[in-house]
């Protein structure tokens, strides 16, 4: 009873001492960026808006769901989380002794010369007074027991600090997976919008080519009738060739952007996905509220991942400090031992051993000092990486907010330009067909209209992409449904 109480007391003492570590006190570094404007009262954070709500287009929602299931980058990130979790469990297991059961047979041959030297009277007493065999004797020992080997008492928290570091690495991998998901949702949406823009530009180019072919046919007819010049004919011909070249370009870009979208999906684009209509299908991306939560930067997954890496580096310092102090390890075994296999587990065969060991580093060639310095440098590196993550997040949010207002103004101006250019081309074409004006005036008006239409689609795409970028930069894209829908 006394021995059992002593063992319990020793275990409790080891656990109490192991609860302490030499890790520096962690304090989150201040954000190295100006503060964002506080959010408006009642504003819904982008992180609380589900991607199925932010992207109302049913085809886009279908593609995002497909990518979240099949995308290989996201799958690798999820596997990395599981691997980091396993590494933490491996490291944390060192806080407990590893108990093994063993069964050993030991056979030893002892030569006669050794016996005679160690036991001079053995020849007269062993084997009923008969002389020992000239080849010596064979001794067999059977041993069965359970025990642990070199279990380190975590007196100064070295193992616990390493366990803390592994836990933070696991948390970091989880945030990295969340960041990969954010990026994937935004990339799928952006790729889908790019395909729609390509389709819109392709449709505009086809309409322009048809109009220019009609103008070329009319000019050729007038040239053959002697009512226009060869210069006007060649000018009409160049516009047709230009439109044909653009048509080939947009066909190529459409095919390449479809391939890019398919790569993000990790699977073929479903047959029921229809890209016809392009950006004109409308209701592609929802609008975000003006309010921006003030703590949006430190809650982004990439920033949280960098902070967990910083915490892991901080814990590594505790383990490096503990290396300067004594290490206590225990080895013990309890079981039964007999010279015969049939004698195991009989009365009087109980055997045990207990071997505590303490070691104090005296000289290591400066390895422990260098290791401590290396962990401190690693922490400073992690601080810089954490600050860089916040700066990157700040720039992404700030750039998206700046572009948001200017793109709206640019889109309105570009739409007005297309309307004016269309009216100018219509009048110029009527004057040309009526013989009032030369073809050059109609050509310039047509080229201006075509360029304005192309630029309008580019601005429309940029505005939609900006909304997607802002949604992702604010931490949106992790949830499928908004908080209100989830609670119903």
C-alpha positions as CSV (number, residue, x, y, z in Angstrom):
1,X,0.0,0.0,0.0
2,X,2.9,2.4,0.9
3,X,4.6,1.6,-2.4
4,X,1.4,2.3,-4.4
5,X,0.9,5.6,-2.6
6,X,4.4,6.6,-3.4
7,X,4.0,5.8,-7.1
8,X,0.8,7.9,-7.2
9,X,2.5,10.8,-5.5
10,X,5.4,10.6,-7.9
11,X,3.1,10.6,-10.9
12,X,1.1,13.5,-9.5
13,X,4.3,15.5,-8.9
14,X,5.6,14.8,-12.4
15,X,2.3,15.9,-13.9
16,X,2.3,19.1,-11.8
17,X,5.8,20.0,-12.8
18,X,5.1,19.2,-16.4
19,X,2.3,21.7,-16.5
20,X,4.9,24.5,-16.4
21,X,6.9,25.6,-19.4
22,X,9.6,28.0,-20.2
23,X,7.8,29.5,-23.2
24,X,7.8,33.4,-23.4
25,X,4.5,35.1,-22.7
26,X,2.7,35.4,-26.1
27,X,1.4,38.8,-27.0
28,X,-0.2,39.5,-30.4
29,X,2.0,42.1,-32.3
30,X,0.2,45.4,-33.2
31,X,-1.2,45.6,-36.7
32,X,1.4,47.5,-38.8
33,X,-1.3,49.2,-40.9
34,X,-3.8,52.1,-40.5
35,X,-7.2,51.1,-39.1
36,X,-10.0,50.4,-41.5
37,X,-13.1,52.5,-41.2
38,X,-15.5,51.0,-38.7
39,X,-18.5,49.2,-40.1
40,X,-21.9,50.7,-40.2
41,X,-24.4,49.7,-37.5
42,X,-26.2,46.5,-38.5
43,X,-23.9,45.8,-41.4
44,X,-23.5,42.1,-42.2
45,X,-19.9,40.9,-42.4
46,X,-18.9,39.3,-45.6
47,X,-17.7,36.2,-43.7
48,X,-21.3,35.8,-42.5
49,X,-22.7,35.9,-46.1
50,X,-22.9,32.4,-47.6
51,X,-21.4,32.0,-51.1
52,X,-24.7,30.6,-52.3
53,X,-26.3,33.9,-51.2
54,X,-23.6,36.1,-52.6
55,X,-23.6,34.3,-56.0
56,X,-27.3,34.0,-56.9
57,X,-26.6,32.5,-60.4
58,X,-27.7,28.9,-60.1
59,X,-25.0,27.7,-62.6
60,X,-22.3,29.4,-60.7
61,X,-23.5,27.9,-57.4
62,X,-23.4,24.5,-59.1
63,X,-19.8,25.0,-60.3
64,X,-18.6,26.2,-56.9
65,X,-20.1,23.1,-55.2
66,X,-18.5,20.9,-57.8
67,X,-15.1,22.6,-57.2
68,X,-15.4,22.2,-53.4
69,X,-15.8,18.5,-53.9
70,X,-13.3,17.8,-56.6
71,X,-10.6,20.5,-56.6
72,X,-7.2,19.0,-56.0
73,X,-5.6,22.0,-54.2
74,X,-8.4,21.9,-51.6
75,X,-8.1,18.2,-51.3
76,X,-4.3,18.5,-50.6
77,X,-5.0,21.3,-48.1
78,X,-7.5,19.0,-46.3
79,X,-5.0,16.1,-46.3
80,X,-2.3,18.5,-44.9
81,X,-4.7,19.3,-42.0
82,X,-5.1,15.6,-41.2
83,X,-1.3,15.1,-41.4
84,X,-0.7,18.0,-39.0
85,X,-3.3,16.5,-36.6
86,X,-1.4,13.2,-36.7
87,X,1.9,14.9,-36.1
88,X,0.4,16.7,-33.1
89,X,-0.9,13.4,-31.7
90,X,2.5,11.9,-32.1
91,X,4.2,14.7,-30.3
92,X,1.6,14.9,-27.5
93,X,2.0,11.1,-26.9
94,X,5.5,11.7,-25.6
95,X,3.9,13.3,-22.5
96,X,2.9,9.8,-21.4
97,X,5.0,6.6,-20.9
98,X,5.0,4.0,-23.6
99,X,4.1,0.7,-21.9
100,X,5.0,-2.5,-23.8
101,X,4.6,-6.2,-23.0
102,X,7.6,-8.4,-23.8
103,X,8.5,-12.0,-23.7
104,X,12.2,-12.9,-23.9
105,X,14.1,-16.1,-24.0
106,X,17.8,-15.7,-23.2
107,X,20.2,-18.5,-24.0
108,X,23.8,-18.1,-22.8
109,X,26.7,-20.6,-23.2
110,X,29.3,-20.4,-20.4
111,X,32.7,-22.0,-21.1
112,X,34.3,-24.3,-18.6
113,X,37.3,-22.0,-18.0
114,X,35.0,-19.2,-16.9
115,X,33.2,-21.5,-14.5
116,X,36.4,-22.8,-13.0
117,X,37.8,-19.3,-12.6
118,X,34.6,-17.9,-11.0
119,X,33.6,-21.0,-9.1
120,X,36.7,-23.2,-8.2
121,X,34.5,-25.7,-6.3
122,X,31.9,-26.0,-9.0
123,X,33.4,-29.1,-10.4
124,X,32.9,-31.0,-7.1
125,X,29.3,-29.7,-6.5
126,X,27.6,-29.4,-9.8
127,X,25.9,-32.3,-11.6
128,X,26.1,-34.6,-8.5
129,X,29.8,-34.5,-8.2
130,X,30.4,-35.4,-11.9
131,X,32.9,-33.2,-13.7
132,X,31.5,-30.4,-15.9
133,X,31.4,-31.0,-19.6
134,X,34.5,-29.8,-21.4
135,X,32.4,-27.5,-23.5
136,X,30.9,-25.7,-20.6
137,X,27.2,-25.3,-19.8
138,X,24.2,-23.7,-21.4
139,X,21.9,-21.4,-19.3
140,X,18.4,-20.5,-20.4
141,X,16.3,-17.8,-18.9
142,X,12.6,-17.0,-19.7
143,X,11.2,-13.5,-19.0
144,X,7.7,-12.2,-19.4
145,X,6.7,-8.7,-18.2
146,X,5.4,-5.2,-18.9
147,X,7.3,-1.9,-18.6
148,X,8.4,1.4,-20.0
149,X,11.8,2.6,-21.3
150,X,13.4,6.0,-21.0
151,X,10.2,7.9,-20.1
152,X,11.1,11.5,-19.7
153,X,9.5,13.4,-16.8
154,X,8.6,16.8,-18.4
155,X,9.8,18.7,-15.3
156,X,10.7,21.9,-17.2
157,X,8.1,21.6,-20.0
158,X,10.3,20.7,-22.9
159,X,8.0,18.1,-24.3
160,X,4.9,20.2,-23.5
161,X,6.3,23.1,-25.4
162,X,7.0,20.9,-28.4
163,X,3.4,19.6,-28.1
164,X,2.1,23.3,-28.0
165,X,4.1,24.0,-31.2
166,X,2.7,21.0,-32.9
167,X,-0.8,22.0,-31.9
168,X,-0.3,25.5,-33.3
169,X,1.0,24.0,-36.5
170,X,-2.2,21.9,-36.7
171,X,-4.3,25.0,-36.2
172,X,-2.3,26.8,-38.8
173,X,-2.9,24.1,-41.4
174,X,-6.6,24.3,-40.6
175,X,-6.7,28.0,-41.3
176,X,-4.6,27.5,-44.5
177,X,-7.3,25.0,-45.7
178,X,-9.9,27.7,-45.0
179,X,-7.9,30.2,-46.9
180,X,-7.6,27.8,-49.9
181,X,-11.4,27.4,-49.9
182,X,-11.8,31.2,-49.9
183,X,-9.4,31.5,-52.8
184,X,-11.1,28.6,-54.7
185,X,-14.6,30.1,-54.4
186,X,-13.3,33.4,-55.7
187,X,-11.3,31.8,-58.5
188,X,-14.2,29.7,-59.7
189,X,-16.4,32.8,-59.8
190,X,-13.8,34.8,-61.6
191,X,-13.2,32.1,-64.1
192,X,-16.9,31.7,-64.7
193,X,-17.2,35.5,-65.3
194,X,-14.3,35.4,-67.6
195,X,-15.9,32.7,-69.8
196,X,-19.1,34.7,-69.8
197,X,-17.2,37.9,-70.9
198,X,-15.5,35.9,-73.6
199,X,-18.9,34.7,-74.9
200,X,-20.2,38.3,-74.8
201,X,-17.3,39.7,-76.7
202,X,-17.6,36.8,-79.2
203,X,-21.3,37.6,-79.8
204,X,-20.4,41.3,-80.2
205,X,-17.7,40.5,-82.7
206,X,-20.0,38.2,-84.7
207,X,-22.6,41.0,-85.0
208,X,-19.9,43.5,-85.9
209,X,-18.5,41.1,-88.5
210,X,-21.9,40.6,-90.1
211,X,-22.4,44.4,-90.2
212,X,-19.0,44.9,-91.7
213,X,-19.5,42.2,-94.3
214,X,-22.8,43.9,-95.3
215,X,-21.0,47.2,-95.6
216,X,-18.2,45.6,-97.6
217,X,-20.8,44.0,-100.0
218,X,-22.5,47.4,-100.5
219,X,-19.1,49.1,-101.1
220,X,-18.1,46.4,-103.5
221,X,-21.3,46.9,-105.4
222,X,-20.8,50.7,-105.5
223,X,-17.2,50.2,-106.6
224,X,-18.3,48.0,-109.5
225,X,-20.9,50.6,-110.4
226,X,-18.2,53.3,-110.4
227,X,-19.8,55.3,-107.6
228,X,-17.0,54.9,-105.0
229,X,-13.3,54.6,-104.9
230,X,-11.0,51.6,-104.4
231,X,-9.7,53.2,-101.2
232,X,-13.2,53.0,-99.7
233,X,-13.3,49.3,-100.9
234,X,-10.0,48.5,-99.3
235,X,-11.0,50.3,-96.1
236,X,-14.1,48.2,-95.8
237,X,-12.1,45.1,-96.5
238,X,-9.7,45.9,-93.6
239,X,-12.5,46.2,-91.1
240,X,-13.8,42.7,-92.2
241,X,-10.4,41.2,-91.8
242,X,-9.9,42.8,-88.4
243,X,-13.2,41.5,-87.2
244,X,-12.3,38.0,-88.4
245,X,-9.0,38.1,-86.5
246,X,-10.8,39.3,-83.4
247,X,-13.3,36.5,-83.8
248,X,-10.5,33.9,-83.9
249,X,-8.9,35.5,-80.9
250,X,-12.1,35.4,-78.8
251,X,-12.8,31.8,-79.8
252,X,-9.3,30.9,-78.6
253,X,-9.7,32.9,-75.3
254,X,-13.1,31.3,-74.7
255,X,-11.6,27.8,-75.1
256,X,-8.6,28.6,-72.8
257,X,-10.8,30.2,-70.1
258,X,-13.1,27.1,-70.2
259,X,-10.0,24.9,-69.7
260,X,-9.0,27.1,-66.7
261,X,-12.4,26.8,-65.2
262,X,-12.4,23.1,-65.7
263,X,-9.0,22.8,-63.9
264,X,-10.5,24.7,-60.9
265,X,-13.5,22.4,-60.9
266,X,-11.3,19.3,-60.8
267,X,-13.9,17.7,-63.1
268,X,-15.4,18.2,-66.6
269,X,-17.8,21.2,-66.9
270,X,-21.3,19.7,-66.7
271,X,-23.2,19.5,-69.9
272,X,-26.1,21.5,-68.6
273,X,-24.0,24.6,-68.0
274,X,-25.0,27.2,-70.6
275,X,-22.7,30.1,-71.2
276,X,-24.9,31.7,-73.9
277,X,-25.9,35.2,-73.2
278,X,-22.6,36.0,-71.6
279,X,-22.6,38.8,-69.0
280,X,-26.0,39.9,-70.2
281,X,-27.7,37.1,-68.2
282,X,-27.6,39.5,-65.1
283,X,-27.9,38.8,-61.4
284,X,-24.5,37.2,-61.2
285,X,-23.0,38.7,-58.1
286,X,-24.8,40.3,-55.1
287,X,-23.8,43.8,-53.8
288,X,-22.0,44.1,-50.5
289,X,-23.0,46.6,-47.8
290,X,-20.8,49.6,-47.2
291,X,-20.0,48.8,-43.6
292,X,-16.6,47.1,-43.0
293,X,-16.0,45.3,-39.6
294,X,-13.0,46.9,-37.9
295,X,-11.5,43.5,-37.0
296,X,-11.8,42.0,-40.4
297,X,-8.0,41.8,-41.0
298,X,-7.1,39.8,-38.0
299,X,-9.9,37.3,-38.6
300,X,-8.9,36.4,-42.1
301,X,-7.8,32.7,-42.4
302,X,-4.4,33.6,-43.9
303,X,-3.7,36.0,-41.1
304,X,-4.9,33.5,-38.5
305,X,-2.6,30.9,-40.1
306,X,0.4,33.2,-39.8
307,X,-0.5,33.9,-36.2
308,X,-0.6,30.2,-35.3
309,X,2.8,29.9,-36.9
310,X,4.0,32.7,-34.7
311,X,2.6,30.9,-31.6
312,X,4.3,27.7,-32.7
313,X,7.7,29.5,-33.0
314,X,7.1,31.0,-29.6
315,X,6.6,27.6,-28.1
316,X,9.7,26.3,-29.7
317,X,11.7,28.8,-27.6
318,X,10.4,27.1,-24.4
319,X,11.7,23.7,-25.6
320,X,15.1,25.3,-26.5
321,X,15.3,26.9,-23.0
322,X,14.5,23.6,-21.3
323,X,17.4,21.9,-23.1
324,X,19.8,23.8,-20.7
325,X,18.2,22.1,-17.6
326,X,18.4,18.6,-16.2
327,X,16.5,15.8,-17.9
328,X,15.0,13.0,-15.8
329,X,14.0,9.7,-17.5
330,X,12.6,6.5,-16.0
331,X,12.9,2.9,-17.1
332,X,10.9,0.2,-15.3
333,X,9.7,-3.4,-15.8
334,X,7.6,-5.8,-13.9
335,X,7.0,-9.5,-14.7
336,X,8.0,-13.0,-14.1
337,X,11.3,-14.8,-14.7
338,X,12.2,-18.5,-14.7
339,X,15.0,-20.7,-16.0
340,X,12.3,-23.0,-17.5
341,X,9.4,-22.0,-19.8
342,X,7.1,-24.2,-17.7
343,X,8.1,-22.3,-14.6
344,X,6.8,-18.9,-15.7
345,X,4.0,-17.5,-13.6
346,X,4.7,-19.9,-10.7
347,X,5.1,-18.7,-7.1
348,X,8.4,-17.1,-6.4
349,X,9.2,-16.0,-10.0
350,X,8.1,-12.4,-9.8
351,X,10.8,-10.0,-11.0
352,X,11.0,-6.2,-11.4
353,X,13.4,-3.5,-12.1
354,X,13.4,0.3,-11.8
355,X,16.1,2.6,-13.2
356,X,15.8,6.4,-12.9
357,X,18.3,8.5,-14.8
358,X,19.1,12.2,-14.6
359,X,21.4,14.0,-17.0
360,X,22.7,17.6,-16.9
361,X,24.2,19.2,-20.0
362,X,27.7,20.5,-19.2
363,X,29.3,20.9,-22.6
364,X,27.6,20.6,-26.0
365,X,29.9,22.6,-28.1
366,X,27.5,25.6,-28.1
367,X,24.7,23.5,-29.7
368,X,22.1,24.4,-27.1
369,X,23.0,28.1,-27.2
370,X,22.8,28.1,-31.0
371,X,19.5,26.2,-30.9
372,X,18.0,28.8,-28.6
373,X,19.2,31.6,-30.9
374,X,17.8,29.8,-33.9
375,X,14.3,29.5,-32.3
376,X,14.4,33.2,-31.4
377,X,15.3,34.2,-35.0
378,X,12.5,31.9,-36.2
379,X,10.0,33.7,-33.9
380,X,11.2,37.1,-35.3
381,X,10.7,35.7,-38.8
382,X,7.2,34.5,-37.9
383,X,6.4,38.0,-36.5
384,X,7.5,39.6,-39.9
385,X,5.4,37.0,-41.8
386,X,2.4,37.7,-39.6
387,X,2.8,41.5,-40.1
388,X,3.2,40.9,-43.9
389,X,0.0,38.9,-43.9
390,X,-1.9,41.8,-42.3
391,X,-0.4,44.3,-44.7
392,X,-1.4,42.1,-47.6
393,X,-4.9,41.8,-46.3
394,X,-5.1,45.6,-45.8
395,X,-4.0,46.3,-49.3
396,X,-6.4,43.8,-50.8
397,X,-9.3,45.3,-48.9
398,X,-8.2,48.9,-49.5
399,X,-7.7,48.3,-53.2
400,X,-11.0,46.6,-53.6
401,X,-12.8,49.4,-51.8
402,X,-11.1,52.1,-53.9
403,X,-11.9,50.3,-57.2
404,X,-15.5,49.8,-56.1
405,X,-16.5,53.4,-56.5
406,X,-14.4,54.3,-59.5
407,X,-15.6,51.2,-61.4
408,X,-19.2,52.3,-60.9
409,X,-18.4,55.7,-62.4
410,X,-16.4,54.2,-65.2
411,X,-19.2,51.7,-66.1
412,X,-21.8,54.5,-66.3
413,X,-19.5,56.6,-68.5
414,X,-18.7,53.7,-70.7
415,X,-22.3,52.8,-71.1
416,X,-23.1,56.4,-72.1
417,X,-20.2,56.2,-74.6
418,X,-21.6,53.1,-76.2
419,X,-25.0,54.7,-76.5
420,X,-23.5,57.8,-78.2
421,X,-21.3,55.8,-80.5
422,X,-24.2,53.6,-81.6
423,X,-26.2,56.7,-82.5
424,X,-23.2,58.2,-84.3
425,X,-22.6,55.1,-86.3
426,X,-26.3,54.8,-87.2
427,X,-26.3,58.4,-88.6
428,X,-23.0,58.0,-90.4
429,X,-24.1,54.7,-92.0
430,X,-27.4,56.3,-93.2
431,X,-25.5,59.3,-94.7
432,X,-23.1,56.9,-96.4
433,X,-25.8,54.7,-97.8
434,X,-27.6,57.8,-99.0
435,X,-24.6,59.0,-100.8
436,X,-24.3,62.1,-98.6
437,X,-21.0,61.3,-97.0
438,X,-17.9,59.2,-97.7
439,X,-17.4,55.7,-96.3
440,X,-14.5,56.9,-94.2
441,X,-16.9,58.7,-91.8
442,X,-19.0,55.6,-91.5
443,X,-15.9,53.4,-91.0
444,X,-14.6,55.6,-88.2
445,X,-18.0,55.6,-86.4
446,X,-18.2,51.8,-86.8
447,X,-14.7,51.2,-85.4
448,X,-15.4,53.6,-82.5
449,X,-18.6,51.7,-81.7
450,X,-16.9,48.4,-81.8
451,X,-14.1,49.6,-79.5
452,X,-16.6,51.1,-77.1
453,X,-18.6,47.9,-76.9
454,X,-15.5,45.9,-76.2
455,X,-14.4,48.3,-73.5
456,X,-17.8,48.2,-71.9
457,X,-17.6,44.5,-71.5
458,X,-14.2,44.8,-70.0
459,X,-15.4,47.3,-67.4
460,X,-18.4,45.2,-66.6
461,X,-16.1,42.2,-66.0
462,X,-13.8,44.3,-63.9
463,X,-16.6,45.5,-61.7
464,X,-17.9,42.0,-61.2
465,X,-14.4,40.7,-60.5
466,X,-14.0,43.5,-58.0
467,X,-17.1,42.5,-56.1
468,X,-15.7,38.9,-55.9
469,X,-12.3,40.1,-54.8
470,X,-13.8,42.3,-52.1
471,X,-16.0,39.5,-50.9
472,X,-13.0,37.2,-50.6
473,X,-10.7,39.9,-49.1
474,X,-13.3,40.4,-46.3
475,X,-13.3,36.7,-45.5
476,X,-16.4,35.6,-47.4
477,X,-16.7,32.2,-49.1
478,X,-16.5,29.8,-46.2
479,X,-20.2,29.2,-45.7
480,X,-22.7,28.0,-48.1
481,X,-25.7,29.7,-46.4
482,X,-25.9,32.9,-44.4
483,X,-26.4,32.8,-40.7
484,X,-30.1,33.6,-40.9
485,X,-30.8,30.7,-43.3
486,X,-28.7,28.3,-41.1
487,X,-30.7,29.1,-38.0
488,X,-34.1,28.3,-39.7
